[in-house]
Amino acid sequence: MSEVSITNSQVNKAASTLRRSIRGELTDHDQLEHALHVIDAFRAAHQYPLAKANSGLRSMLQTEGCPVEVSQRLKRFMTIVDKIVNREPTLALSKMQDIGGCRAILGTVEQIRRVESRLRKRRPVAGYSDYIASPRVSGYRGVHVVVQYDDRCIEIQLRTALMHLWAITVERQSANVGQNLKQDGSHAVQKFMAVMSEAMALDEAGAPIHRALREKIQISRLAAEPYLMKGTV
């Protein structure tokens, strides 16, 4: 199936067919195979727009005089399936905005704001989340700007090196614990990483880490200690 033949209606119908199959409501193997083919083709249709977004982001960073540290990823097929079946079962697949994603690691929050502003001026913005002004409960910080390239949504993530270190540490701890700690939750490691994020934000702003927060860090670390990978936090 070529990219031009895929409509939003077909994509959403394919996702619905997949959900029905997983629930045991569909036994037609051909229908399932067709649905999987449509979903895979829709995923592949983001590859070229993603490459253009990556190139455009690198150009913006150079123009702003920021360090050029950019990565890109196309969401894995099974990750897409998990999202539409388990995590967001009511989401229309055609509206998923993070199938293609780029990430830039910048030196300061001020640089993030400059690049964010340039993105807004240069590309149509389809979505925006400011997790610096309003961090997630988990402690995650960063700015996500969803822009359009060739009518496809590409999510641009902007982080400082410290924000990125925090996120990578959470991913490693998730593998250690055997549980997705990136989502908001109440696991001891999540609580510890949330207060660590608060301390990191103060450090980046050049503000002192007050005594009450230092005490929270100590208490939460003790609670998380049995789960923590040695040498990571």
PALUM-8399 format. One record per atom (N, C-alpha, C): x, y, z; chain; atom name. Coordinates in nm, 2 decimals, m for minus. Example, Ala and Ser with C-alpha at 12.3 -4.5 7.8 and 13.67 -1.06 7.14 Angstrom:
residues 2
R_1.32_m0.57_0.78_A_N
R_1.23_m0.45_0.78_A_CA
R_1.32_m0.33_0.78_A_C
R_1.28_m0.22_0.71_A_N
R_1.37_m0.11_0.71_A_CA
R_1.29_0.00_0.79_A_C
//
This chain:
residues 233
R_0.09_m0.12_0.00_A_N
R_0.00_0.00_0.00_A_CA
R_0.09_0.12_0.00_A_C
R_0.07_0.21_m0.09_A_N
R_0.15_0.33_m0.10_A_CA
R_0.11_0.44_0.00_A_C
R_0.20_0.53_0.03_A_N
R_0.16_0.63_0.13_A_CA
R_0.04_0.71_0.09_A_C
R_0.03_0.75_m0.04_A_N
R_m0.08_0.84_m0.09_A_CA
R_m0.21_0.77_m0.07_A_C
R_m0.22_0.64_m0.07_A_N
R_m0.35_0.57_m0.06_A_CA
R_m0.40_0.56_0.08_A_C
R_m0.32_0.59_0.18_A_N
R_m0.36_0.58_0.32_A_CA
R_m0.43_0.70_0.36_A_C
R_m0.56_0.68_0.40_A_N
R_m0.64_0.79_0.46_A_CA
R_m0.65_0.78_0.61_A_C
R_m0.68_0.89_0.67_A_N
R_m0.70_0.89_0.82_A_CA
R_m0.81_0.78_0.86_A_C
R_m0.91_0.77_0.78_A_N
R_m1.02_0.68_0.81_A_CA
R_m0.96_0.54_0.80_A_C
R_m0.88_0.51_0.70_A_N
R_m0.82_0.37_0.69_A_CA
R_m0.73_0.34_0.81_A_C
R_m0.65_0.44_0.85_A_N
R_m0.56_0.42_0.96_A_CA
R_m0.63_0.40_1.09_A_C
R_m0.74_0.48_1.12_A_N
R_m0.81_0.46_1.24_A_CA
R_m0.89_0.32_1.24_A_C
R_m0.94_0.28_1.12_A_N
R_m1.01_0.16_1.11_A_CA
R_m0.91_0.04_1.14_A_C
R_m0.79_0.05_1.09_A_N
R_m0.69_m0.05_1.11_A_CA
R_m0.66_m0.06_1.26_A_C
R_m0.65_0.05_1.33_A_N
R_m0.62_0.04_1.47_A_CA
R_m0.74_m0.02_1.55_A_C
R_m0.86_0.01_1.50_A_N
R_m0.98_m0.05_1.56_A_CA
R_m0.98_m0.20_1.54_A_C
R_m0.95_m0.24_1.42_A_N
R_m0.94_m0.39_1.39_A_CA
R_m0.84_m0.46_1.48_A_C
R_m0.72_m0.39_1.50_A_N
R_m0.62_m0.45_1.58_A_CA
R_m0.67_m0.47_1.72_A_C
R_m0.74_m0.37_1.78_A_N
R_m0.79_m0.37_1.91_A_CA
R_m0.89_m0.49_1.93_A_C
R_m0.98_m0.50_1.83_A_N
R_m1.08_m0.60_1.83_A_CA
R_m1.02_m0.74_1.83_A_C
R_m0.91_m0.75_1.75_A_N
R_m0.84_m0.88_1.74_A_CA
R_m0.78_m0.92_1.87_A_C
R_m0.72_m0.83_1.94_A_N
R_m0.65_m0.85_2.06_A_CA
R_m0.75_m0.89_2.17_A_C
R_m0.87_m0.83_2.16_A_N
R_m0.98_m0.86_2.26_A_CA
R_m1.05_m0.99_2.23_A_C
R_m1.01_m1.05_2.12_A_N
R_m1.07_m1.18_2.08_A_CA
R_m1.20_m1.17_2.01_A_C
R_m1.23_m1.05_1.96_A_N
R_m1.36_m1.02_1.89_A_CA
R_m1.35_m1.04_1.74_A_C
R_m1.23_m1.07_1.69_A_N
R_m1.21_m1.08_1.54_A_CA
R_m1.13_m1.21_1.52_A_C
R_m1.18_m1.29_1.42_A_N
R_m1.11_m1.41_1.39_A_CA
R_m1.06_m1.42_1.25_A_C
R_m1.09_m1.31_1.17_A_N
R_m1.06_m1.31_1.03_A_CA
R_m0.91_m1.27_1.02_A_C
R_m0.83_m1.37_0.98_A_N
R_m0.68_m1.34_0.98_A_CA
R_m0.65_m1.24_0.87_A_C
R_m0.72_m1.25_0.76_A_N
R_m0.69_m1.15_0.65_A_CA
R_m0.71_m1.01_0.69_A_C
R_m0.82_m0.99_0.76_A_N
R_m0.85_m0.85_0.81_A_CA
R_m0.74_m0.80_0.90_A_C
R_m0.69_m0.89_0.99_A_N
R_m0.58_m0.85_1.08_A_CA
R_m0.46_m0.82_1.00_A_C
R_m0.42_m0.90_0.91_A_N
R_m0.30_m0.88_0.83_A_CA
R_m0.31_m0.75_0.75_A_C
R_m0.42_m0.72_0.70_A_N
R_m0.44_m0.59_0.63_A_CA
R_m0.43_m0.47_0.73_A_C
R_m0.48_m0.49_0.84_A_N
R_m0.47_m0.38_0.94_A_CA
R_m0.33_m0.36_0.98_A_C
R_m0.25_m0.46_1.01_A_N
R_m0.11_m0.45_1.04_A_CA
R_m0.03_m0.38_0.93_A_C
R_m0.07_m0.42_0.81_A_N
R_0.00_m0.36_0.69_A_CA
R_m0.03_m0.21_0.68_A_C
R_m0.15_m0.17_0.71_A_N
R_m0.19_m0.03_0.71_A_CA
R_m0.11_0.05_0.82_A_C
R_m0.11_m0.01_0.94_A_N
R_m0.04_0.06_1.05_A_CA
R_0.11_0.07_1.02_A_C
R_0.17_m0.03_0.96_A_N
R_0.31_m0.03_0.93_A_CA
R_0.34_0.08_0.82_A_C
R_0.25_0.08_0.73_A_N
R_0.27_0.18_0.62_A_CA
R_0.26_0.33_0.67_A_C
R_0.16_0.34_0.76_A_N
R_0.14_0.48_0.82_A_CA
R_0.27_0.52_0.90_A_C
R_0.32_0.42_0.98_A_N
R_0.45_0.45_1.05_A_CA
R_0.56_0.49_0.95_A_C
R_0.58_0.41_0.85_A_N
R_0.68_0.43_0.75_A_CA
R_0.67_0.57_0.68_A_C
R_0.54_0.62_0.67_A_N
R_0.52_0.74_0.60_A_CA
R_0.58_0.86_0.68_A_C
R_0.62_0.84_0.81_A_N
R_0.68_0.95_0.89_A_CA
R_0.83_0.95_0.87_A_C
R_0.89_0.86_0.80_A_N
R_1.04_0.85_0.79_A_CA
R_1.10_0.97_0.72_A_C
R_1.04_1.01_0.60_A_N
R_1.10_1.12_0.53_A_CA
R_1.07_1.26_0.60_A_C
R_0.95_1.28_0.65_A_N
R_0.93_1.40_0.73_A_CA
R_1.02_1.41_0.85_A_C
R_1.05_1.30_0.91_A_N
R_1.13_1.29_1.03_A_CA
R_1.27_1.34_0.99_A_C
R_1.32_1.29_0.88_A_N
R_1.46_1.33_0.83_A_CA
R_1.46_1.48_0.80_A_C
R_1.35_1.53_0.74_A_N
R_1.35_1.68_0.72_A_CA
R_1.35_1.76_0.85_A_C
R_1.27_1.71_0.95_A_N
R_1.26_1.77_1.08_A_CA
R_1.40_1.78_1.14_A_C
R_1.47_1.66_1.14_A_N
R_1.61_1.65_1.19_A_CA
R_1.70_1.76_1.13_A_C
R_1.70_1.77_1.00_A_N
R_1.78_1.86_0.93_A_CA
R_1.74_2.00_0.96_A_C
R_1.61_2.03_0.97_A_N
R_1.57_2.17_1.00_A_CA
R_1.61_2.21_1.15_A_C
R_1.60_2.11_1.24_A_N
R_1.63_2.14_1.38_A_CA
R_1.78_2.17_1.39_A_C
R_1.86_2.09_1.32_A_N
R_2.01_2.12_1.32_A_CA
R_2.04_2.26_1.27_A_C
R_1.97_2.29_1.16_A_N
R_1.99_2.43_1.11_A_CA
R_1.96_2.54_1.21_A_C
R_1.84_2.52_1.28_A_N
R_1.80_2.62_1.37_A_CA
R_1.90_2.63_1.49_A_C
R_1.95_2.52_1.53_A_N
R_2.05_2.52_1.64_A_CA
R_2.18_2.60_1.60_A_C
R_2.22_2.57_1.48_A_N
R_2.34_2.64_1.43_A_CA
R_2.31_2.79_1.42_A_C
R_2.19_2.83_1.37_A_N
R_2.16_2.97_1.36_A_CA
R_2.16_3.04_1.49_A_C
R_2.11_2.97_1.60_A_N
R_2.10_3.02_1.73_A_CA
R_2.23_3.01_1.80_A_C
R_2.33_2.95_1.74_A_N
R_2.46_2.94_1.81_A_CA
R_2.46_2.84_1.92_A_C
R_2.37_2.74_1.92_A_N
R_2.36_2.64_2.02_A_CA
R_2.44_2.51_1.98_A_C
R_2.48_2.44_2.08_A_N
R_2.55_2.31_2.05_A_CA
R_2.46_2.22_1.97_A_C
R_2.51_2.16_1.86_A_N
R_2.43_2.07_1.78_A_CA
R_2.44_1.93_1.83_A_C
R_2.35_1.89_1.91_A_N
R_2.34_1.75_1.96_A_CA
R_2.19_1.71_1.94_A_C
R_2.17_1.65_1.83_A_N
R_2.03_1.61_1.79_A_CA
R_2.03_1.46_1.76_A_C
R_1.92_1.40_1.80_A_N
R_1.90_1.26_1.77_A_CA
R_1.75_1.25_1.72_A_C
R_1.73_1.14_1.65_A_N
R_1.59_1.11_1.60_A_CA
R_1.55_0.97_1.62_A_C
R_1.42_0.94_1.62_A_N
R_1.38_0.81_1.63_A_CA
R_1.24_0.79_1.57_A_C
R_1.21_0.68_1.51_A_N
R_1.08_0.65_1.46_A_CA
R_1.03_0.55_1.56_A_C
R_0.91_0.58_1.61_A_N
R_0.85_0.49_1.72_A_CA
R_0.84_0.35_1.67_A_C
R_0.89_0.25_1.75_A_N
R_0.88_0.11_1.71_A_CA
R_0.74_0.07_1.69_A_C
R_0.72_m0.03_1.60_A_N
R_0.59_m0.07_1.56_A_CA
R_0.51_m0.13_1.69_A_C
R_0.58_m0.21_1.77_A_N
R_0.52_m0.27_1.89_A_CA
R_0.49_m0.16_1.99_A_C
R_0.57_m0.05_1.99_A_N
R_0.54_0.06_2.09_A_CA
R_0.41_0.13_2.05_A_C
R_0.39_0.15_1.92_A_N
R_0.27_0.21_1.87_A_CA
R_0.15_0.12_1.90_A_C
R_0.17_m0.01_1.89_A_N
R_0.06_m0.11_1.92_A_CA
R_0.02_m0.10_2.07_A_C
R_0.13_m0.10_2.15_A_N
R_0.11_m0.09_2.30_A_CA
R_0.03_0.04_2.33_A_C
R_0.07_0.15_2.27_A_N
R_0.00_0.27_2.30_A_CA
R_m0.14_0.28_2.26_A_C
R_m0.18_0.23_2.14_A_N
R_m0.32_0.24_2.10_A_CA
R_m0.40_0.13_2.16_A_C
R_m0.34_0.02_2.21_A_N
R_m0.42_m0.09_2.27_A_CA
R_m0.43_m0.08_2.42_A_C
R_m0.32_m0.05_2.49_A_N
R_m0.31_m0.05_2.63_A_CA
R_m0.31_0.09_2.70_A_C
R_m0.22_0.17_2.66_A_N
R_m0.21_0.30_2.73_A_CA
R_m0.31_0.40_2.69_A_C
R_m0.35_0.41_2.56_A_N
R_m0.45_0.51_2.51_A_CA
R_m0.54_0.44_2.42_A_C
R_m0.63_0.35_2.47_A_N
R_m0.71_0.27_2.38_A_CA
R_m0.82_0.35_2.31_A_C
R_m0.84_0.47_2.34_A_N
R_m0.94_0.55_2.27_A_CA
R_m0.88_0.65_2.17_A_C
R_m0.75_0.65_2.17_A_N
R_m0.68_0.74_2.08_A_CA
R_m0.69_0.70_1.93_A_C
R_m0.73_0.80_1.85_A_N
R_m0.74_0.77_1.70_A_CA
R_m0.59_0.77_1.65_A_C
R_m0.55_0.66_1.59_A_N
R_m0.41_0.65_1.55_A_CA
R_m0.37_0.76_1.46_A_C
R_m0.46_0.81_1.37_A_N
R_m0.42_0.92_1.28_A_CA
R_m0.38_1.04_1.36_A_C
R_m0.42_1.05_1.48_A_N
R_m0.39_1.17_1.56_A_CA
R_m0.27_1.15_1.66_A_C
R_m0.21_1.04_1.65_A_N
R_m0.09_1.02_1.73_A_CA
R_0.02_1.11_1.68_A_C
R_0.08_1.19_1.77_A_N
R_0.17_1.30_1.73_A_CA
R_0.32_1.27_1.75_A_C
R_0.35_1.15_1.81_A_N
R_0.49_1.12_1.84_A_CA
R_0.54_1.00_1.77_A_C
R_0.49_0.96_1.66_A_N
R_0.54_0.85_1.58_A_CA
R_0.69_0.88_1.54_A_C
R_0.71_1.00_1.49_A_N
R_0.84_1.05_1.46_A_CA
R_0.88_1.15_1.56_A_C
R_1.01_1.14_1.61_A_N
R_1.05_1.24_1.71_A_CA
R_1.20_1.27_1.69_A_C
R_1.23_1.40_1.72_A_N
R_1.37_1.45_1.73_A_CA
R_1.39_1.50_1.87_A_C
R_1.52_1.50_1.91_A_N
R_1.55_1.55_2.05_A_CA
R_1.68_1.63_2.03_A_C
R_1.68_1.75_2.09_A_N
R_1.80_1.83_2.10_A_CA
R_1.84_1.85_2.24_A_C
R_1.96_1.83_2.27_A_N
R_2.02_1.85_2.41_A_CA
R_2.09_1.99_2.41_A_C
R_2.04_2.08_2.49_A_N
R_2.10_2.22_2.48_A_CA
R_2.17_2.25_2.61_A_C
R_2.24_2.36_2.61_A_N
R_2.32_2.40_2.73_A_CA
R_2.24_2.46_2.84_A_C
R_2.14_2.54_2.81_A_N
R_2.07_2.61_2.92_A_CA
R_1.92_2.61_2.88_A_C
R_1.84_2.65_2.98_A_N
R_1.69_2.67_2.96_A_CA
R_1.67_2.79_2.87_A_C
R_1.76_2.89_2.88_A_N
R_1.74_3.01_2.79_A_CA
R_1.76_2.96_2.64_A_C
R_1.85_2.87_2.61_A_N
R_1.87_2.82_2.48_A_CA
R_1.75_2.74_2.43_A_C
R_1.69_2.67_2.52_A_N
R_1.56_2.60_2.49_A_CA
R_1.46_2.70_2.45_A_C
R_1.44_2.80_2.52_A_N
R_1.34_2.90_2.48_A_CA
R_1.37_2.97_2.35_A_C
R_1.49_2.99_2.32_A_N
R_1.52_3.05_2.19_A_CA
R_1.49_2.96_2.07_A_C
R_1.53_2.83_2.09_A_N
R_1.50_2.73_1.98_A_CA
R_1.35_2.71_1.97_A_C
R_1.28_2.70_2.09_A_N
R_1.14_2.69_2.09_A_CA
R_1.07_2.80_2.01_A_C
R_1.11_2.92_2.03_A_N
R_1.06_3.04_1.96_A_CA
R_1.08_3.03_1.81_A_C
R_1.20_2.99_1.77_A_N
R_1.23_2.98_1.63_A_CA
R_1.14_2.87_1.57_A_C
R_1.12_2.76_1.64_A_N
R_1.04_2.65_1.59_A_CA
R_0.90_2.70_1.56_A_C
R_0.85_2.78_1.65_A_N
R_0.71_2.83_1.64_A_CA
R_0.70_2.92_1.52_A_C
R_0.80_3.00_1.49_A_N
R_0.80_3.09_1.38_A_CA
R_0.81_3.02_1.24_A_C
R_0.89_2.91_1.24_A_N
R_0.92_2.84_1.12_A_CA
R_0.82_2.73_1.08_A_C
R_0.76_2.67_1.17_A_N
R_0.68_2.55_1.14_A_CA
R_0.54_2.56_1.20_A_C
R_0.44_2.50_1.13_A_N
R_0.30_2.50_1.19_A_CA
R_0.31_2.41_1.32_A_C
R_0.26_2.46_1.43_A_N
R_0.26_2.39_1.55_A_CA
R_0.13_2.32_1.58_A_C
R_0.14_2.18_1.60_A_N
R_0.02_2.10_1.62_A_CA
R_0.00_2.06_1.76_A_C
R_0.10_2.08_1.84_A_N
R_0.09_2.05_1.99_A_CA
R_0.20_2.11_2.06_A_C
R_0.18_2.13_2.19_A_N
R_0.29_2.19_2.27_A_CA
R_0.27_2.15_2.42_A_C
R_0.38_2.11_2.48_A_N
R_0.38_2.08_2.63_A_CA
R_0.50_2.14_2.69_A_C
R_0.49_2.23_2.79_A_N
R_0.60_2.29_2.86_A_CA
R_0.61_2.22_3.00_A_C
R_0.70_2.12_3.00_A_N
R_0.72_2.05_3.13_A_CA
R_0.84_2.11_3.21_A_C
R_0.88_2.23_3.16_A_N
R_0.97_2.31_3.25_A_CA
R_0.89_2.40_3.34_A_C
R_0.80_2.47_3.28_A_N
R_0.71_2.56_3.36_A_CA
R_0.62_2.47_3.45_A_C
R_0.58_2.36_3.40_A_N
R_0.49_2.27_3.48_A_CA
R_0.54_2.13_3.46_A_C
R_0.64_2.09_3.55_A_N
R_0.69_1.95_3.54_A_CA
R_0.58_1.85_3.56_A_C
R_0.60_1.73_3.51_A_N
R_0.51_1.62_3.53_A_CA
R_0.53_1.57_3.68_A_C
R_0.43_1.50_3.73_A_N
R_0.44_1.45_3.87_A_CA
R_0.56_1.37_3.89_A_C
R_0.60_1.30_3.78_A_N
R_0.72_1.21_3.79_A_CA
R_0.85_1.29_3.81_A_C
R_0.84_1.42_3.77_A_N
R_0.96_1.51_3.78_A_CA
R_1.02_1.54_3.64_A_C
R_0.96_1.48_3.54_A_N
R_1.01_1.50_3.40_A_CA
R_1.00_1.64_3.36_A_C
R_1.11_1.69_3.31_A_N
R_1.12_1.83_3.26_A_CA
R_1.17_1.83_3.11_A_C
R_1.12_1.93_3.04_A_N
R_1.16_1.95_2.90_A_CA
R_1.05_2.02_2.83_A_C
R_1.07_2.05_2.71_A_N
R_0.97_2.12_2.62_A_CA
R_0.95_2.03_2.50_A_C
R_0.82_2.00_2.47_A_N
R_0.78_1.92_2.35_A_CA
R_0.70_2.01_2.26_A_C
R_0.75_2.03_2.14_A_N
R_0.68_2.10_2.04_A_CA
R_0.65_2.01_1.92_A_C
R_0.52_1.99_1.89_A_N
R_0.48_1.90_1.78_A_CA
R_0.47_1.99_1.66_A_C
R_0.55_1.97_1.55_A_N
R_0.54_2.05_1.43_A_CA
R_0.51_1.96_1.31_A_C
R_0.47_2.03_1.20_A_N
R_0.43_1.95_1.09_A_CA
R_0.53_1.96_0.97_A_C
R_0.56_1.85_0.92_A_N
R_0.64_1.84_0.80_A_CA
R_0.57_1.75_0.70_A_C
R_0.53_1.80_0.58_A_N
R_0.46_1.72_0.48_A_CA
R_0.33_1.66_0.54_A_C
R_0.26_1.74_0.62_A_N
R_0.13_1.70_0.68_A_CA
R_0.15_1.58_0.77_A_C
R_0.27_1.56_0.82_A_N
R_0.29_1.46_0.93_A_CA
R_0.34_1.53_1.05_A_C
R_0.29_1.48_1.17_A_N
R_0.33_1.54_1.29_A_CA
R_0.47_1.48_1.34_A_C
R_0.56_1.57_1.38_A_N
R_0.69_1.52_1.43_A_CA
R_0.71_1.60_1.57_A_C
R_0.73_1.52_1.67_A_N
R_0.75_1.58_1.80_A_CA
R_0.90_1.61_1.82_A_C
R_0.92_1.74_1.86_A_N
R_1.06_1.79_1.89_A_CA
R_1.07_1.80_2.04_A_C
R_1.16_1.73_2.10_A_N
R_1.19_1.74_2.24_A_CA
R_1.31_1.83_2.27_A_C
R_1.30_1.92_2.36_A_N
R_1.41_2.01_2.39_A_CA
R_1.44_1.99_2.54_A_C
R_1.57_1.95_2.57_A_N
R_1.61_1.93_2.71_A_CA
R_1.75_1.99_2.73_A_C
R_1.78_2.02_2.85_A_N
R_1.92_2.05_2.89_A_CA
R_1.99_1.92_2.92_A_C
R_2.12_1.92_2.93_A_N
R_2.19_1.80_2.96_A_CA
R_2.15_1.74_3.09_A_C
R_2.12_1.83_3.19_A_N
R_2.08_1.77_3.32_A_CA
R_1.94_1.71_3.31_A_C
R_1.85_1.77_3.24_A_N
R_1.72_1.71_3.22_A_CA
R_1.73_1.58_3.15_A_C
R_1.82_1.57_3.05_A_N
R_1.84_1.45_2.97_A_CA
R_1.90_1.34_3.06_A_C
R_1.99_1.38_3.15_A_N
R_2.05_1.28_3.24_A_CA
R_1.95_1.22_3.33_A_C
R_1.86_1.31_3.38_A_N
R_1.75_1.26_3.47_A_CA
R_1.66_1.16_3.39_A_C
R_1.63_1.19_3.27_A_N
R_1.54_1.10_3.19_A_CA
R_1.61_0.97_3.16_A_C
R_1.73_0.97_3.13_A_N
R_1.81_0.85_3.10_A_CA
R_1.82_0.76_3.23_A_C
R_1.84_0.83_3.34_A_N
R_1.85_0.75_3.47_A_CA
R_1.72_0.68_3.50_A_C
R_1.61_0.75_3.47_A_N
R_1.48_0.69_3.50_A_CA
R_1.46_0.57_3.41_A_C
R_1.50_0.58_3.28_A_N
R_1.49_0.47_3.19_A_CA
R_1.57_0.35_3.24_A_C
R_1.69_0.38_3.29_A_N
R_1.77_0.27_3.34_A_CA
R_1.71_0.20_3.46_A_C
R_1.66_0.28_3.55_A_N
R_1.59_0.23_3.66_A_CA
R_1.47_0.15_3.63_A_C
R_1.40_0.19_3.52_A_N
R_1.28_0.11_3.48_A_CA
R_1.32_m0.03_3.44_A_C
R_1.44_m0.04_3.37_A_N
R_1.49_m0.17_3.32_A_CA
R_1.53_m0.25_3.45_A_C
R_1.58_m0.18_3.55_A_N
R_1.63_m0.25_3.67_A_CA
R_1.51_m0.30_3.75_A_C
R_1.41_m0.22_3.76_A_N
R_1.29_m0.26_3.84_A_CA
R_1.19_m0.35_3.76_A_C
R_1.20_m0.34_3.63_A_N
R_1.10_m0.42_3.55_A_CA
R_0.97_m0.35_3.54_A_C
R_0.97_m0.22_3.55_A_N
R_0.84_m0.15_3.55_A_CA
R_0.86_m0.01_3.48_A_C
R_0.76_0.03_3.41_A_N
R_0.78_0.16_3.34_A_CA
R_0.77_0.28_3.44_A_C
R_0.88_0.33_3.48_A_N
R_0.88_0.44_3.58_A_CA
R_0.87_0.58_3.51_A_C
R_0.87_0.58_3.38_A_N
R_0.86_0.71_3.31_A_CA
R_0.72_0.78_3.32_A_C
R_0.62_0.70_3.35_A_N
R_0.49_0.75_3.37_A_CA
R_0.47_0.80_3.51_A_C
R_0.38_0.89_3.53_A_N
R_0.35_0.94_3.67_A_CA
R_0.31_0.82_3.76_A_C
R_0.36_0.81_3.88_A_N
R_0.32_0.70_3.96_A_CA
R_0.37_0.72_4.11_A_C
R_0.36_0.61_4.19_A_N
R_0.39_0.62_4.33_A_CA
R_0.50_0.53_4.37_A_C
R_0.57_0.47_4.28_A_N
R_0.68_0.38_4.32_A_CA
R_0.79_0.46_4.39_A_C
R_0.86_0.39_4.48_A_N
R_0.96_0.46_4.57_A_CA
R_1.06_0.53_4.48_A_C
R_1.10_0.46_4.37_A_N
R_1.21_0.52_4.28_A_CA
R_1.15_0.65_4.21_A_C
R_1.02_0.64_4.17_A_N
R_0.96_0.76_4.11_A_CA
R_0.96_0.88_4.21_A_C
R_0.92_0.85_4.33_A_N
R_0.92_0.96_4.43_A_CA
R_1.06_1.02_4.45_A_C
R_1.16_0.93_4.46_A_N
R_1.30_0.98_4.47_A_CA
R_1.34_1.06_4.35_A_C
R_1.31_1.01_4.23_A_N
R_1.35_1.09_4.11_A_CA
R_1.28_1.22_4.10_A_C
R_1.16_1.23_4.15_A_N
R_1.08_1.35_4.14_A_CA
R_1.14_1.46_4.23_A_C
R_1.19_1.42_4.35_A_N
R_1.25_1.52_4.43_A_CA
R_1.39_1.56_4.38_A_C
R_1.46_1.46_4.32_A_N
R_1.59_1.49_4.25_A_CA
R_1.57_1.59_4.14_A_C
R_1.46_1.57_4.06_A_N
R_1.43_1.67_3.95_A_CA
R_1.41_1.81_4.01_A_C
R_1.34_1.82_4.12_A_N
R_1.32_1.95_4.18_A_CA
R_1.46_2.01_4.22_A_C
R_1.55_1.93_4.27_A_N
R_1.68_1.98_4.31_A_CA
R_1.76_2.02_4.19_A_C
R_1.75_1.94_4.08_A_N
R_1.82_1.98_3.96_A_CA
R_1.77_2.11_3.90_A_C
R_1.64_2.13_3.91_A_N
R_1.58_2.25_3.85_A_CA
R_1.64_2.37_3.93_A_C
R_1.65_2.36_4.06_A_N
R_1.71_2.47_4.14_A_CA
R_1.85_2.50_4.10_A_C
R_1.92_2.39_4.08_A_N
R_2.07_2.40_4.05_A_CA
R_2.08_2.47_3.91_A_C
R_2.00_2.43_3.82_A_N
R_2.01_2.49_3.68_A_CA
R_1.98_2.64_3.69_A_C
R_1.89_2.68_3.78_A_N
R_1.85_2.82_3.80_A_CA
R_1.95_2.90_3.88_A_C
R_2.05_2.83_3.94_A_N
R_2.15_2.89_4.02_A_CA
R_2.10_2.92_4.16_A_C
R_1.99_2.85_4.20_A_N
R_1.93_2.88_4.33_A_CA
R_1.98_2.77_4.43_A_C
R_1.99_2.80_4.56_A_N
R_2.03_2.70_4.66_A_CA
R_1.92_2.59_4.68_A_C
R_1.97_2.48_4.72_A_N
R_1.88_2.37_4.75_A_CA
R_1.85_2.38_4.90_A_C
R_1.73_2.42_4.93_A_N
R_1.70_2.45_5.07_A_CA
R_1.69_2.32_5.16_A_C
R_1.70_2.34_5.29_A_N
R_1.71_2.23_5.38_A_CA
R_1.60_2.13_5.37_A_C
R_1.48_2.18_5.36_A_N
R_1.36_2.09_5.36_A_CA
R_1.37_2.00_5.24_A_C
R_1.42_2.05_5.12_A_N
R_1.43_1.96_5.01_A_CA
R_1.54_1.86_5.03_A_C
R_1.65_1.90_5.09_A_N
R_1.76_1.81_5.11_A_CA
R_1.71_1.70_5.20_A_C
R_1.63_1.73_5.30_A_N
R_1.58_1.62_5.39_A_CA
R_1.48_1.53_5.31_A_C
R_1.40_1.59_5.22_A_N
R_1.31_1.50_5.14_A_CA
R_1.40_1.41_5.05_A_C
R_1.51_1.46_5.00_A_N
R_1.59_1.37_4.91_A_CA
R_1.65_1.26_5.00_A_C
R_1.69_1.29_5.12_A_N
R_1.75_1.18_5.20_A_CA
R_1.64_1.07_5.24_A_C
R_1.53_1.12_5.27_A_N
R_1.42_1.03_5.31_A_CA
R_1.37_0.94_5.19_A_C
R_1.35_1.01_5.08_A_N
R_1.31_0.93_4.96_A_CA
R_1.41_0.84_4.91_A_C
R_1.54_0.88_4.92_A_N
R_1.65_0.79_4.87_A_CA
R_1.65_0.66_4.96_A_C
R_1.63_0.68_5.09_A_N
R_1.63_0.56_5.18_A_CA
R_1.52_0.46_5.14_A_C
R_1.41_0.52_5.10_A_N
R_1.29_0.44_5.06_A_CA
R_1.32_0.37_4.93_A_C
R_1.39_0.44_4.84_A_N
R_1.42_0.38_4.71_A_CA
R_1.54_0.29_4.70_A_C
R_1.62_0.30_4.80_A_N
R_1.75_0.23_4.80_A_CA
R_1.75_0.08_4.76_A_C
R_1.65_0.01_4.81_A_N
R_1.64_m0.14_4.77_A_CA
R_1.63_m0.16_4.62_A_C
R_1.58_m0.06_4.55_A_N
R_1.55_m0.08_4.41_A_CA
R_1.65_m0.01_4.32_A_C
R_1.74_0.07_4.37_A_N
R_1.83_0.15_4.29_A_CA
R_1.94_0.07_4.23_A_C
R_1.98_0.10_4.11_A_N
R_2.10_0.04_4.05_A_CA
R_2.22_0.11_4.11_A_C
R_2.31_0.04_4.15_A_N
R_2.43_0.10_4.21_A_CA
R_2.51_0.18_4.10_A_C
R_2.55_0.30_4.14_A_N
R_2.63_0.38_4.05_A_CA
R_2.55_0.46_3.95_A_C
R_2.42_0.46_3.96_A_N
R_2.34_0.54_3.86_A_CA
R_2.28_0.67_3.92_A_C
R_2.25_0.67_4.05_A_N
R_2.20_0.79_4.11_A_CA
R_2.26_0.81_4.25_A_C
//
